[in-house]
Amino acid sequence: SDVGLSPTVPMNEEEIALFLQGPWAARLACIRPDGLPHVIPVWQEWDGHGFVVIAWEGSQWAEYLLQNPNVSLTVDEPWPPLRRVVRRRR
């Protein structure tokens, strides 16, 4: 049977903090020098104020961030209730 998606319900600060303690991978979106978007899965850690992601030496996306700090990071779970947190930086 088809499982319908429930409407989006905002999480409060406590729910967000609890959710971000989980072992979730994230998708980091940044902008390449040619202006095209670049999205890559990354491991992340929430320190209560910001996200920590670490690039391997020579990672292209790290160079892209040095050239253009505009970024979006999405942390979500792959099963219902399909919660997610999105953070953008300009």
C-alpha positions in Angstrom: 0.0 0.0 0.0 1.1 3.6 -0.6 2.1 5.5 2.5 1.2 9.1 2.2 3.4 11.8 3.6 2.1 13.8 6.5 2.1 17.6 6.4 5.2 19.3 7.5 5.1 20.3 11.2 7.8 22.6 12.6 10.0 21.3 15.4 10.6 23.4 18.5 14.2 24.2 19.7 14.2 21.2 22.1 13.1 18.8 19.4 15.7 20.2 17.0 18.5 19.8 19.5 17.4 16.2 20.3 17.1 15.3 16.6 20.6 16.7 15.8 22.1 14.4 18.5 21.3 11.5 16.2 23.8 9.8 13.8 22.6 11.6 10.7 24.6 12.2 7.6 24.0 15.6 5.9 24.0 17.0 2.4 26.1 20.0 1.9 25.3 22.3 -1.1 27.8 24.8 -2.2 28.7 26.7 -5.4 31.4 25.7 -7.8 33.6 28.3 -9.5 31.6 28.0 -12.7 28.5 28.9 -10.8 26.9 25.5 -10.8 25.7 23.9 -7.6 27.6 21.1 -6.0 26.0 18.7 -3.4 27.9 16.1 -1.4 27.0 13.9 1.5 29.1 14.7 4.6 29.2 13.5 8.2 28.3 16.3 10.5 28.2 17.1 14.2 26.0 19.7 15.9 27.8 21.4 18.8 24.7 23.3 20.0 25.5 26.4 18.1 26.7 25.3 14.6 27.6 22.4 12.5 31.0 20.9 12.3 32.0 19.1 9.0 35.5 18.0 8.1 36.9 17.8 4.6 39.6 15.4 3.6 42.7 17.0 2.3 42.2 17.8 -1.4 38.3 17.8 -1.1 37.0 19.9 -4.0 34.0 21.2 -2.0 36.3 22.6 0.7 38.0 24.7 -2.0 34.6 25.8 -3.3 33.7 27.0 0.2 36.9 29.0 0.4 36.0 30.7 -2.9 32.3 31.2 -2.1 31.0 30.8 1.5 27.3 30.5 0.4 26.2 27.1 1.6 23.2 25.0 2.6 23.3 22.0 4.8 20.4 19.6 5.2 20.2 16.9 7.9 17.3 14.5 7.5 16.1 11.1 8.4 15.2 8.6 5.6 12.0 7.2 7.2 8.8 8.7 8.6 8.2 11.1 10.2 10.9 12.4 7.7 12.1 15.2 10.0 14.8 17.5 8.7 16.8 20.6 9.6 18.1 23.0 7.0 20.8 25.6 7.7 21.9 28.2 5.2 24.8 30.6 5.4 25.4 33.7 3.2 
